[in-house]
Amino acid sequence: MDRLLDSPGVTGVALVDAVTGLTYGVAGDIAEAGDGTDASELATLIAERLGAAGAEGELESVVTTSTKRQQVLFTVARPTGDPLLLSAGLDRDRVNVALALRSLGDRVGEVLA
């Protein structure tokens, strides 16, 4: 998890159960990474709304933006069981969102290794 903090502008990360919101691990500023229960509920709500709108496939990622920070949620598939969410807090003043998404997306599989 600590290696994910090497991504540009990432201030905190959390690995969360996508169904229960239970937080399995954190690195950096947990307040920046977000609350596990909130992340789980947000991802579930978005996935349900997308399904109701006719979107096909699984939810891959979500980006929320405020004036000071951004939060990214990535779905992390597991060989068995429910998926996990990788929640990352980004400092908006220090991050290029496209590069951060690319960097985190490339490393999302490492959290289970």
All heavy atoms as an XYZ file, in Angstrom:
803
protein
N       0.815     -1.189      0.000
C       0.000      0.000      0.000
C       0.870      1.269      0.000
O       0.521      2.226     -0.654
C      -0.927      0.013      1.210
C      -1.955     -1.100      1.262
S      -3.330     -0.851      0.141
C      -4.131      0.528      0.877
N       1.951      1.242      0.746
C       2.815      2.425      0.806
C       3.363      2.814     -0.560
O       3.568      3.995     -0.823
C       3.976      2.194      1.779
C       3.526      2.180      3.230
O       2.532      2.859      3.549
O       4.169      1.490      4.046
N       3.586      1.835     -1.430
C       4.116      2.134     -2.763
C       3.144      2.985     -3.579
O       3.558      3.724     -4.465
C       4.432      0.850     -3.503
C       5.658      0.157     -2.951
C       6.057     -1.009     -3.768
N       6.100     -0.638     -5.174
C       6.292     -1.493     -6.147
N       6.464     -2.755     -5.885
N       6.307     -1.106     -7.403
N       1.861      2.875     -3.291
C       0.873      3.659     -4.028
C       1.020      5.148     -3.740
O       0.616      5.985     -4.543
C      -0.540      3.196     -3.699
C      -0.868      1.768     -4.133
C      -2.238      1.364     -3.617
C      -0.804      1.625     -5.638
N       1.610      5.480     -2.603
C       1.834      6.892     -2.259
C       2.906      7.520     -3.134
O       3.061      8.737     -3.147
C       2.207      7.025     -0.783
C       1.118      6.613      0.207
C       1.656      6.664      1.629
C      -0.125      7.469      0.062
N       3.657      6.696     -3.873
C       4.662      7.220     -4.802
C       4.027      7.823     -6.048
O       4.691      8.538     -6.788
C       5.626      6.106     -5.232
C       6.481      5.613     -4.080
O       6.646      6.357     -3.098
O       6.982      4.470     -4.163
N       2.759      7.522     -6.281
C       2.061      8.096     -7.431
C       1.910      9.593     -7.207
O       1.640     10.036     -6.089
C       0.692      7.448     -7.610
O       0.827      6.080     -7.886
N       2.068     10.408     -8.236
C       2.053     11.862     -8.076
C       0.758     12.387     -7.471
O      -0.320     12.075     -7.956
C       2.215     12.393     -9.504
C       2.409     11.229    -10.387
C       2.203      9.987     -9.609
N       0.880     13.170     -6.394
C      -0.264     13.821     -5.782
C      -1.107     12.962     -4.871
O      -2.058     13.447     -4.267
N      -0.791     11.679     -4.722
C      -1.577     10.788     -3.866
C      -1.208     11.056     -2.414
O      -0.044     11.001     -2.035
C      -1.347      9.303     -4.222
C      -2.085      8.391     -3.259
C      -1.779      9.033     -5.650
N      -2.216     11.359     -1.605
C      -1.974     11.685     -0.202
C      -2.387     10.577      0.757
O      -1.930     10.529      1.884
C      -2.729     12.972      0.180
O      -4.115     12.793     -0.113
C      -2.187     14.163     -0.578
N      -3.266      9.702      0.328
C      -3.705      8.599      1.173
C      -4.443      7.561      0.359
O      -5.088      7.894     -0.641
N      -4.312      6.299      0.758
C      -5.006      5.203      0.084
C      -5.595      4.258      1.128
O      -5.065      4.134      2.228
C      -4.074      4.414     -0.874
C      -3.645      5.258     -2.043
C      -2.872      3.855     -0.146
N      -6.681      3.615      0.736
C      -7.310      2.619      1.597
C      -7.829      1.481      0.729
O      -8.333      1.710     -0.366
C      -8.461      3.235      2.387
N      -7.695      0.268      1.240
C      -8.245     -0.906      0.584
C      -9.484     -1.310      1.367
O      -9.415     -1.568      2.559
C      -7.225     -2.043      0.556
C      -7.622     -3.277     -0.233
C      -7.828     -2.932     -1.710
C      -6.567     -4.365     -0.078
N     -10.629     -1.323      0.665
C     -11.932     -1.445      1.313
C     -12.734     -2.589      0.698
O     -12.687     -2.783     -0.518
C     -12.712     -0.113      1.128
C     -14.110     -0.190      1.675
C     -11.950      1.042      1.736
N     -13.468     -3.314      1.515
C     -14.406     -4.313      1.006
C     -15.550     -3.580      0.315
O     -16.180     -2.708      0.903
C     -14.944     -5.167      2.155
C     -15.786     -6.314      1.672
O     -16.942     -6.056      1.246
O     -15.320     -7.462      1.719
N     -15.799     -3.922     -0.942
C     -16.793     -3.198     -1.737
C     -18.213     -3.395     -1.233
O     -19.080     -2.559     -1.481
C     -16.709     -3.619     -3.198
N     -18.474     -4.477     -0.507
C     -19.827     -4.763     -0.037
C     -20.065     -4.234      1.375
O     -21.045     -3.555      1.640
C     -20.117     -6.282     -0.102
C     -21.474     -6.606      0.495
C     -20.027     -6.770     -1.539
N     -19.142     -4.506      2.283
C     -19.357     -4.148      3.688
C     -18.768     -2.803      4.080
O     -19.164     -2.229      5.088
C     -18.741     -5.208      4.614
O     -17.310     -5.197      4.459
C     -19.289     -6.589      4.318
N     -17.776     -2.323      3.323
C     -17.105     -1.080      3.684
C     -15.989     -1.262      4.689
O     -15.354     -0.305      5.106
N     -15.713     -2.510      5.081
C     -14.635     -2.799      6.022
C     -13.303     -2.412      5.403
O     -13.013     -2.785      4.264
C     -14.633     -4.287      6.374
C     -13.511     -4.780      7.279
C     -13.684     -4.209      8.678
C     -13.507     -6.295      7.324
N     -12.502     -1.654      6.123
C     -11.199     -1.218      5.631
C     -10.147     -2.252      6.011
O      -9.965     -2.551      7.175
C     -10.830      0.161      6.209
O     -11.834      1.103      5.827
C      -9.483      0.629      5.703
N      -9.443     -2.781      5.009
C      -8.425     -3.807      5.232
C      -7.038     -3.230      5.438
O      -6.210     -3.828      6.099
C      -8.384     -4.786      4.058
C      -9.608     -5.651      3.960
C     -10.464     -5.542      2.873
C      -9.914     -6.583      4.941
C     -11.593     -6.334      2.775
C     -11.036     -7.381      4.850
C     -11.870     -7.255      3.764
O     -12.986     -8.033      3.663
N      -6.745     -2.101      4.843
C      -5.427     -1.506      4.986
C      -5.433     -0.064      4.526
O      -6.253      0.322      3.696
N      -4.525      0.716      5.095
C      -4.416      2.128      4.729
C      -2.942      2.515      4.634
O      -2.083      1.866      5.218
C      -5.118      3.059      5.749
C      -6.595      2.787      5.805
C      -4.505      2.937      7.117
N      -2.688      3.578      3.921
C      -1.359      4.181      3.868
C      -1.549      5.676      3.657
O      -2.472      6.099      2.971
C      -0.528      3.580      2.733
N      -0.688      6.444      4.273
C      -0.808      7.894      4.151
C      -1.927      8.430      5.021
O      -2.269      7.859      6.051
N      -2.518      9.517      4.591
C      -3.568     10.209      5.341
C      -4.915      9.527      5.102
O      -5.494      9.650      4.026
C      -3.613     11.668      4.902
C      -4.559     12.517      5.729
O      -5.373     11.962      6.487
O      -4.482     13.746      5.601
N      -5.414      8.817      6.094
C      -6.669      8.079      5.947
C      -7.843      9.021      5.706
O      -8.786      8.677      4.983
C      -6.938      7.157      7.151
C      -8.206      6.311      6.944
C      -7.078      7.955      8.427
C      -8.186      5.411      5.761
N      -7.795     10.222      6.262
C      -8.876     11.177      6.027
C      -8.952     11.556      4.553
O     -10.033     11.789      4.018
C      -8.679     12.425      6.894
N      -7.815     11.597      3.883
C      -7.781     11.912      2.459
C      -8.262     10.737      1.613
O      -8.848     10.927      0.554
C      -6.364     12.302      2.025
C      -5.895     13.617      2.596
C      -6.602     14.811      1.989
O      -6.800     14.833      0.760
O      -6.954     15.729      2.733
N      -7.998      9.528      2.068
C      -8.410      8.339      1.321
C      -9.921      8.151      1.380
O     -10.521      7.615      0.460
C      -7.708      7.100      1.868
N     -10.534      8.604      2.448
C     -11.983      8.491      2.571
C     -12.405      7.350      3.473
O     -11.651      6.423      3.735
N     -13.624      7.421      3.924
C     -14.205      6.415      4.803
C     -14.616      5.191      3.989
O     -15.220      5.323      2.922
C     -15.421      7.029      5.510
C     -16.106      6.048      6.410
O     -15.570      5.782      7.506
O     -17.169      5.531      6.015
N     -14.302      4.008      4.493
C     -14.607      2.773      3.783
C     -16.081      2.570      3.511
O     -16.482      2.183      2.412
N     -16.910      2.840      4.510
C     -18.348      2.666      4.345
C     -18.892      3.624      3.297
O     -19.692      3.225      2.439
C     -19.076      2.884      5.687
O     -18.510      1.994      6.660
C     -20.550      2.635      5.563
N     -18.450      4.873      3.333
C     -18.906      5.853      2.339
C     -18.478      5.450      0.929
O     -19.253      5.564     -0.021
C     -18.355      7.244      2.662
C     -18.975      7.856      3.902
O     -20.030      7.357      4.363
O     -18.398      8.829      4.430
N     -17.243      4.980      0.786
C     -16.744      4.563     -0.528
C     -17.560      3.392     -1.059
O     -17.946      3.366     -2.228
C     -15.266      4.182     -0.435
N     -17.843      2.431     -0.199
C     -18.630      1.262     -0.592
C     -20.042      1.659     -1.015
O     -20.545      1.208     -2.053
C     -18.690      0.274      0.574
O     -19.578     -0.769      0.305
N     -20.674      2.512     -0.238
C     -22.040      2.955     -0.562
C     -22.068      3.753     -1.862
O     -22.982      3.595     -2.672
C     -22.613      3.776      0.586
C     -22.922      2.932      1.812
C     -23.364      3.757      3.012
O     -23.418      5.008      2.919
O     -23.653      3.148      4.059
N     -21.077      4.614     -2.072
C     -21.013      5.408     -3.294
C     -20.841      4.510     -4.519
O     -21.552      4.667     -5.512
C     -19.867      6.416     -3.221
C     -19.654      7.280     -4.469
C     -20.882      8.145     -4.753
C     -18.402      8.132     -4.309
N     -19.924      3.571     -4.446
C     -19.689      2.669     -5.574
C     -20.934      1.836     -5.873
O     -21.290      1.640     -7.041
C     -18.494      1.763     -5.284
N     -21.615      1.365     -4.835
C     -22.836      0.577     -5.025
C     -23.919      1.423     -5.685
O     -24.576      0.979     -6.633
C     -23.332      0.023     -3.681
O     -22.319     -0.824     -3.129
C     -24.614     -0.763     -3.839
N     -24.120      2.630     -5.197
C     -25.129      3.527     -5.753
C     -24.856      3.820     -7.226
O     -25.758      3.740     -8.075
C     -25.179      4.829     -4.957
C     -26.143      5.892     -5.469
C     -27.582      5.417     -5.342
C     -25.940      7.195     -4.721
N     -23.617      4.140     -7.553
C     -23.267      4.452     -8.940
C     -23.458      3.232     -9.834
O     -24.019      3.334    -10.929
C     -21.834      5.002     -9.030
C     -21.779      6.385     -8.380
C     -21.353      5.069    -10.473
C     -20.396      6.945     -8.202
N     -23.023      2.071     -9.372
C     -23.181      0.845    -10.167
C     -24.662      0.541    -10.409
O     -25.055      0.172    -11.531
C     -22.504     -0.323     -9.469
N     -25.485      0.720     -9.385
C     -26.927      0.484     -9.544
C     -27.544      1.455    -10.534
O     -28.343      1.069    -11.387
C     -27.634      0.596     -8.189
C     -27.353     -0.560     -7.265
C     -27.917     -0.341     -5.863
O     -28.449      0.766     -5.569
O     -27.818     -1.281     -5.047
N     -27.194      2.720    -10.434
C     -27.741      3.739    -11.345
C     -27.291      3.507    -12.782
O     -28.063      3.691    -13.707
C     -27.343      5.148    -10.900
C     -27.838      5.524     -9.544
C     -29.324      5.711     -9.522
N     -29.699      6.200     -8.212
C     -30.841      5.969     -7.635
N     -31.757      5.276     -8.256
N     -31.099      6.434     -6.450
N     -26.034      3.126    -12.957
C     -25.547      2.828    -14.300
C     -26.290      1.630    -14.890
O     -26.668      1.632    -16.059
C     -24.044      2.549    -14.287
C     -23.142      3.766    -14.119
C     -21.693      3.334    -13.901
C     -23.244      4.694    -15.312
N     -26.508      0.608    -14.065
C     -27.260     -0.563    -14.518
C     -28.680     -0.202    -14.901
O     -29.201     -0.656    -15.925
N     -29.322      0.643    -14.085
C     -30.689      1.068    -14.376
C     -30.755      1.896    -15.663
O     -31.770      1.889    -16.362
C     -31.245      1.881    -13.205
N     -29.666      2.576    -15.986
C     -29.622      3.394    -17.200
C     -29.258      2.567    -18.429
O     -29.187      3.104    -19.528
C     -28.622      4.530    -17.026
N     -29.000      1.284    -18.227
C     -28.712      0.402    -19.347
C     -27.246      0.143    -19.612
O     -26.898     -0.514    -20.588
N     -26.368      0.659    -18.756
C     -24.940      0.415    -18.945
C     -24.633     -1.051    -18.675
O     -25.212     -1.662    -17.786
C     -24.118      1.297    -18.010
N     -23.730     -1.610    -19.454
C     -23.351     -3.001    -19.287
C     -21.942     -3.089    -18.732
O     -21.135     -2.191    -18.924
C     -23.428     -3.726    -20.627
C     -24.832     -3.806    -21.172
C     -24.900     -4.547    -22.494
O     -23.922     -5.226    -22.853
O     -25.928     -4.436    -23.160
N     -21.643     -4.181    -18.054
C     -20.309     -4.401    -17.505
C     -20.224     -3.966    -16.058
O     -21.179     -3.448    -15.471
N     -19.069     -4.189    -15.490
C     -18.810     -3.870    -14.095
C     -18.257     -2.453    -13.945
O     -17.603     -1.940    -14.847
C     -17.802     -4.861    -13.507
C     -18.268     -6.301    -13.520
C     -19.436     -6.541    -12.588
O     -19.461     -5.950    -11.493
O     -20.335     -7.299    -12.970
N     -18.502     -1.857    -12.803
C     -17.939     -0.544    -12.494
C     -16.425     -0.684    -12.373
O     -15.929     -1.567    -11.683
C     -18.522     -0.024    -11.177
C     -18.078      1.356    -10.722
C     -18.597      2.408    -11.689
C     -18.571      1.627     -9.326
N     -15.693      0.156    -13.068
C     -14.234      0.089    -13.050
C     -13.628      1.130    -12.110
O     -12.796      0.822    -11.279
C     -13.698      0.286    -14.459
C     -12.203      0.183    -14.548
C     -11.721      0.352    -15.968
O     -11.951      1.431    -16.549
O     -11.128     -0.592    -16.479
N     -14.058      2.388    -12.242
C     -13.509      3.438    -11.400
C     -14.479      4.608    -11.305
O     -15.358      4.768    -12.143
C     -12.158      3.928    -11.930
O     -12.312      4.510    -13.204
N     -14.271      5.411    -10.264
C     -15.084      6.600    -10.022
C     -14.135      7.719     -9.594
O     -13.227      7.487     -8.798
C     -16.108      6.366     -8.880
C     -16.877      7.631     -8.564
C     -17.044      5.223     -9.206
N     -14.345      8.909    -10.112
C     -13.559     10.070     -9.708
C     -14.521     11.136     -9.208
O     -15.457     11.511     -9.911
C     -12.731     10.639    -10.886
C     -11.959     11.874    -10.447
C     -11.808      9.588    -11.454
N     -14.302     11.615     -7.992
C     -15.083     12.735     -7.465
C     -14.120     13.895     -7.231
O     -12.970     13.698     -6.839
C     -15.814     12.382     -6.155
O     -14.879     11.867     -5.209
C     -16.892     11.356     -6.401
N     -14.608     15.097     -7.473
C     -13.754     16.275     -7.436
C     -14.376     17.361     -6.571
O     -15.564     17.621     -6.645
C     -13.575     16.822     -8.873
O     -13.041     15.788     -9.682
C     -12.653     18.000     -8.898
N     -13.536     17.984     -5.746
C     -13.939     19.176     -5.011
C     -12.911     20.265     -5.327
O     -11.993     20.049     -6.112
C     -13.987     18.897     -3.500
O     -12.678     18.792     -2.971
N     -13.036     21.413     -4.709
C     -12.121     22.511     -5.020
C     -10.708     22.260     -4.492
O      -9.753     22.825     -5.001
C     -12.634     23.838     -4.436
O     -12.806     23.687     -3.033
C     -13.934     24.251     -5.086
N     -10.550     21.420     -3.478
C      -9.237     21.175     -2.872
C      -8.669     19.790     -3.154
O      -7.465     19.603     -3.126
C      -9.326     21.347     -1.351
C      -9.780     22.705     -0.920
C      -8.616     23.529     -0.525
C      -9.140     24.841      0.017
N      -8.297     25.918     -0.244
N      -9.548     18.808     -3.361
C      -9.042     17.449     -3.525
C      -9.900     16.640     -4.475
O     -10.976     17.068     -4.868
C      -8.925     16.731     -2.181
C     -10.212     16.495     -1.489
C     -10.008     15.842     -0.114
N     -11.048     14.850      0.071
C     -10.866     13.562      0.125
N      -9.670     13.057      0.027
N     -11.859     12.739      0.297
N      -9.387     15.488     -4.785
C     -10.108     14.549     -5.621
C     -10.012     13.187     -4.954
O      -9.034     12.899     -4.251
C      -9.522     14.506     -7.029
C      -9.704     15.829     -7.712
C      -8.816     16.025     -8.901
O      -7.678     15.627     -8.903
N      -9.340     16.678     -9.916
N     -11.024     12.375     -5.169
C     -11.001     11.012     -4.657
C     -11.258     10.071     -5.814
O     -12.126     10.315     -6.647
C     -12.047     10.794     -3.576
C     -11.968      9.406     -2.976
C     -12.976      9.188     -1.881
O     -13.947      9.915     -1.760
N     -12.754      8.184     -1.077
N     -10.472      9.006     -5.861
C     -10.587      8.012     -6.912
C     -10.905      6.672     -6.269
O     -10.277      6.298     -5.269
C      -9.270      7.904     -7.709
C      -9.384      6.858     -8.792
C      -8.884      9.242     -8.294
N     -11.875      5.963     -6.826
C     -12.191      4.602     -6.397
C     -11.927      3.669     -7.574
O     -12.415      3.916     -8.673
C     -13.661      4.472     -5.995
C     -14.158      5.326     -4.846
C     -15.662      5.138     -4.670
C     -13.432      4.959     -3.566
N     -11.148      2.631     -7.334
C     -10.888      1.599     -8.338
C     -11.437      0.276     -7.821
O     -11.233     -0.064     -6.653
C      -9.386      1.406     -8.574
C      -8.739      2.480     -9.364
C      -8.048      3.496     -8.738
C      -8.795      2.468    -10.745
C      -7.428      4.492     -9.457
C      -8.180      3.463    -11.488
C      -7.499      4.479    -10.842
N     -12.094     -0.464     -8.674
C     -12.521     -1.811     -8.320
C     -11.325     -2.741     -8.438
O     -10.600     -2.703     -9.431
C     -13.646     -2.287     -9.253
O     -14.744     -1.375     -9.139
C     -14.117     -3.671     -8.887
N     -11.125     -3.572     -7.412
C     -10.037     -4.549     -7.404
C     -10.677     -5.932     -7.358
O     -11.280     -6.314     -6.346
C      -9.112     -4.363     -6.177
C      -7.982     -5.381     -6.206
C      -8.577     -2.947     -6.117
N     -10.583     -6.656     -8.462
C     -11.167     -7.997     -8.517
C     -10.303     -8.973     -7.722
O      -9.079     -8.856     -7.703
C     -11.280     -8.455     -9.965
N     -10.971     -9.907     -7.054
C     -10.271    -10.967     -6.322
C     -10.587    -12.302     -6.972
O     -11.640    -12.448     -7.596
C     -10.730    -11.021     -4.867
C     -10.410     -9.790     -4.080
C     -10.553    -10.014     -2.610
N     -11.946    -10.062     -2.181
C     -12.318    -10.128     -0.915
N     -11.408    -10.187      0.034
N     -13.589    -10.144     -0.585
N      -9.696    -13.273     -6.820
C      -9.967    -14.587     -7.394
C     -11.247    -15.209     -6.838
O     -11.983    -15.876     -7.558
C      -8.747    -15.423     -7.017
C      -7.688    -14.439     -6.640
C      -8.391    -13.195     -6.198
N     -11.519    -14.984     -5.563
C     -12.747    -15.475     -4.938
C     -13.320    -14.379     -4.057
O     -12.605    -13.530     -3.548
C     -12.486    -16.719     -4.060
O     -11.548    -16.379     -3.031
C     -11.931    -17.868     -4.889
N     -14.609    -14.395     -3.880
C     -15.253    -13.434     -3.004
C     -15.611    -12.141     -3.695
O     -15.397    -11.958     -4.892
N     -16.171    -11.264     -2.905
C     -16.598     -9.960     -3.411
C     -15.390     -9.104     -3.769
O     -14.313     -9.268     -3.199
C     -17.440     -9.242     -2.352
C     -18.751     -9.949     -2.080
O     -19.367    -10.432     -3.049
O     -19.152    -10.030     -0.904
N     -15.579     -8.161     -4.685
C     -14.453     -7.288     -5.062
C     -14.094     -6.326     -3.932
O     -14.858     -6.135     -2.976
C     -14.992     -6.530     -6.269
C     -16.470     -6.560     -6.120
C     -16.793     -7.844     -5.415
N     -12.937     -5.741     -4.072
C     -12.468     -4.713     -3.153
C     -12.466     -3.380     -3.879
O     -12.577     -3.327     -5.105
C     -11.051     -5.036     -2.674
C     -10.861     -6.363     -1.966
C      -9.383     -6.598     -1.688
C     -11.655     -6.406     -0.686
N     -12.344     -2.316     -3.113
C     -12.191     -0.982     -3.675
C     -10.873     -0.406     -3.188
O     -10.534     -0.534     -2.015
C     -13.309     -0.050     -3.213
C     -14.716     -0.346     -3.687
C     -15.704      0.586     -2.978
C     -14.819     -0.185     -5.185
N     -10.146      0.195     -4.088
C      -8.983      0.970     -3.713
C      -9.413      2.424     -3.763
O      -9.796      2.933     -4.814
C      -7.813      0.732     -4.668
C      -6.565      1.554     -4.355
C      -5.974      1.115     -3.022
C      -5.552      1.436     -5.455
N      -9.401      3.075     -2.615
C      -9.797      4.472     -2.515
C      -8.536      5.315     -2.339
O      -7.730      5.032     -1.452
C     -10.733      4.654     -1.316
O     -11.081      6.008     -1.152
N      -8.370      6.321     -3.181
C      -7.183      7.168     -3.109
C      -7.590      8.629     -3.060
O      -8.433      9.075     -3.835
C      -6.284      6.924     -4.325
N      -6.993      9.348     -2.135
C      -7.186     10.794     -2.042
C      -6.063     11.495     -2.780
O      -4.895     11.115     -2.669
N      -6.413     12.504     -3.567
C      -5.434     13.244     -4.361
C      -5.478     14.718     -3.996
O      -6.552     15.291     -3.823
C      -5.746     13.095     -5.854
C      -5.956     11.690     -6.403
C      -6.394     11.760     -7.853
C      -4.714     10.860     -6.249
N      -4.314     15.329     -3.889
C      -4.210     16.767     -3.663
C      -4.376     17.451     -5.013
O      -3.522     17.325     -5.894
C      -2.854     17.100     -3.050
C      -2.668     18.577     -2.770
O      -3.426     19.412     -3.322
O      -1.762     18.910     -1.998
N      -5.451     18.159     -5.183
C      -5.777     18.745     -6.485
C      -4.720     19.728     -6.975
O      -4.486     19.852     -8.176
C      -7.142     19.426     -6.399
C      -7.627     19.889     -7.740
C      -9.040     20.356     -7.674
N      -9.391     20.920     -8.975
C     -10.599     21.142     -9.372
N     -11.607     20.840     -8.601
N     -10.835     21.662    -10.543
N      -4.049     20.418     -6.063
C      -3.033     21.389     -6.462
C      -1.730     20.736     -6.927
O      -0.927     21.359     -7.597
C      -2.714     22.341     -5.307
C      -3.887     23.245     -4.961
O      -4.715     23.515     -5.853
O      -3.974     23.668     -3.790
N      -1.515     19.471     -6.542
C      -0.246     18.805     -6.870
C      -0.391     17.659     -7.859
O       0.566     16.945     -8.110
C       0.387     18.240     -5.594
C       0.759     19.271     -4.578
C       1.473     18.665     -3.383
N       0.815     17.455     -2.897
C       1.452     16.369     -2.481
N       2.756     16.315     -2.502
N       0.787     15.338     -2.035
N      -1.575     17.465     -8.409
C      -1.786     16.263     -9.209
C      -2.251     16.589    -10.619
O      -2.977     17.547    -10.842
C      -2.802     15.326     -8.517
C      -4.202     15.888     -8.583
C      -2.755     13.933     -9.095
N      -1.776     15.797    -11.543
C      -2.340     15.740    -12.876
C      -3.232     14.506    -12.842
O      -2.734     13.376    -12.719
C      -1.224     15.592    -13.912
C      -1.756     15.424    -15.314
O      -2.716     14.696    -15.551
N      -1.106     16.075    -16.249
N      -4.530     14.694    -12.899
C      -5.470     13.592    -12.692
C      -5.241     12.458    -13.682
O      -5.266     11.284    -13.312
C      -6.931     14.090    -12.752
C      -7.895     12.931    -12.644
C      -7.191     15.076    -11.652
N      -4.997     12.784    -14.922
C      -4.789     11.744    -15.928
C      -3.575     10.879    -15.579
O      -3.632      9.653    -15.662
C      -4.616     12.360    -17.307
N      -2.485     11.512    -15.166
C      -1.287     10.746    -14.798
C      -1.516      9.931    -13.526
O      -1.062      8.794    -13.423
C      -0.094     11.683    -14.615
C       0.454     12.318    -15.886
C       1.566     13.305    -15.550
C       0.943     11.256    -16.846
N      -2.210     10.510    -12.562
C      -2.491      9.782    -11.318
C      -3.377      8.580    -11.582
O      -3.144      7.492    -11.047
C      -3.135     10.712    -10.299
N      -4.397      8.755    -12.419
C      -5.275      7.630    -12.753
C      -4.494      6.531    -13.455
O      -4.677      5.349    -13.172
C      -6.438      8.095    -13.624
C      -7.484      8.962    -12.940
C      -8.475      9.501    -13.965
C      -8.187      8.177    -11.868
N      -3.643      6.925    -14.359
C      -2.825      5.938    -15.083
C      -1.905      5.193    -14.127
O      -1.794      3.979    -14.148
C      -2.032      6.655    -16.171
C      -1.037      5.832    -16.899
C      -1.743      4.896    -17.859
N      -0.789      4.048    -18.517
C      -0.638      3.989    -19.812
N      -1.381      4.728    -20.596
N       0.248      3.191    -20.327
N      -1.224      5.935    -13.268
C      -0.286      5.339    -12.326
C      -0.994      4.404    -11.349
O      -0.564      3.273    -11.127
C       0.454      6.438    -11.566
O       1.323      5.894    -10.614
N      -2.087      4.869    -10.764
C      -2.842      4.035     -9.817
C      -3.469      2.842    -10.523
O      -3.474      1.729     -9.989
C      -3.909      4.866     -9.110
C      -3.402      5.861     -8.082
C      -4.523      6.802     -7.665
C      -2.819      5.141     -6.882
N      -4.011      3.074    -11.704
C      -4.620      1.985    -12.465
C      -3.626      0.894    -12.796
O      -3.950     -0.301    -12.754
N      -2.391      1.276    -13.112
C      -1.353      0.311    -13.411
C      -0.948     -0.496    -12.168
O      -0.516     -1.630    -12.281
C      -0.105      0.993    -13.980
C      -0.314      1.515    -15.390
O      -1.314      1.141    -16.040
O       0.532      2.322    -15.847
N      -1.096      0.106    -10.994
C      -0.650     -0.531     -9.755
C      -1.768     -1.178     -8.942
O      -1.485     -1.790     -7.925
C       0.053      0.500     -8.894
C       1.292      1.031     -9.513
C       1.849      2.145     -8.702
N       3.294      2.013     -8.670
C       4.058      2.764     -7.927
N       3.537      3.655     -7.142
N       5.355      2.601     -7.957
N      -3.000     -1.026     -9.365
C      -4.125     -1.511     -8.566
C      -4.041     -3.018     -8.307
O      -4.405     -3.481     -7.237
C      -5.473     -1.096     -9.198
C      -5.820     -1.946    -10.392
C      -6.588     -1.116     -8.178
N      -3.509     -3.759     -9.239
C      -3.374     -5.198     -9.056
C      -2.327     -5.585     -8.015
O      -2.364     -6.673     -7.463
N      -1.398     -4.683     -7.731
C      -0.332     -4.954     -6.767
C      -0.826     -5.045     -5.334
O      -0.144     -5.618     -4.494
C       0.743     -3.867     -6.844
C       1.490     -3.799     -8.144
C       2.475     -2.649     -8.187
O       2.800     -2.068     -7.119
O       2.923     -2.310     -9.287
N      -1.975     -4.480     -5.039
C      -2.427     -4.452     -3.642
C      -2.762     -5.840     -3.117
O      -2.765     -6.061     -1.915
C      -3.610     -3.495     -3.434
C      -3.246     -2.080     -3.759
C      -4.834     -3.938     -4.212
N      -3.032     -6.786     -3.999
C      -3.334     -8.141     -3.567
C      -2.126     -9.056     -3.640
O      -2.192    -10.202     -3.192
C      -4.468     -8.736     -4.419
C      -5.805     -8.019     -4.301
C      -6.826     -8.695     -5.197
C      -6.279     -7.992     -2.860
N      -1.022     -8.552     -4.192
C       0.168     -9.401     -4.354
C       0.933     -9.541     -3.053
O       0.827     -8.841     -2.128
C       1.076     -8.808     -5.419
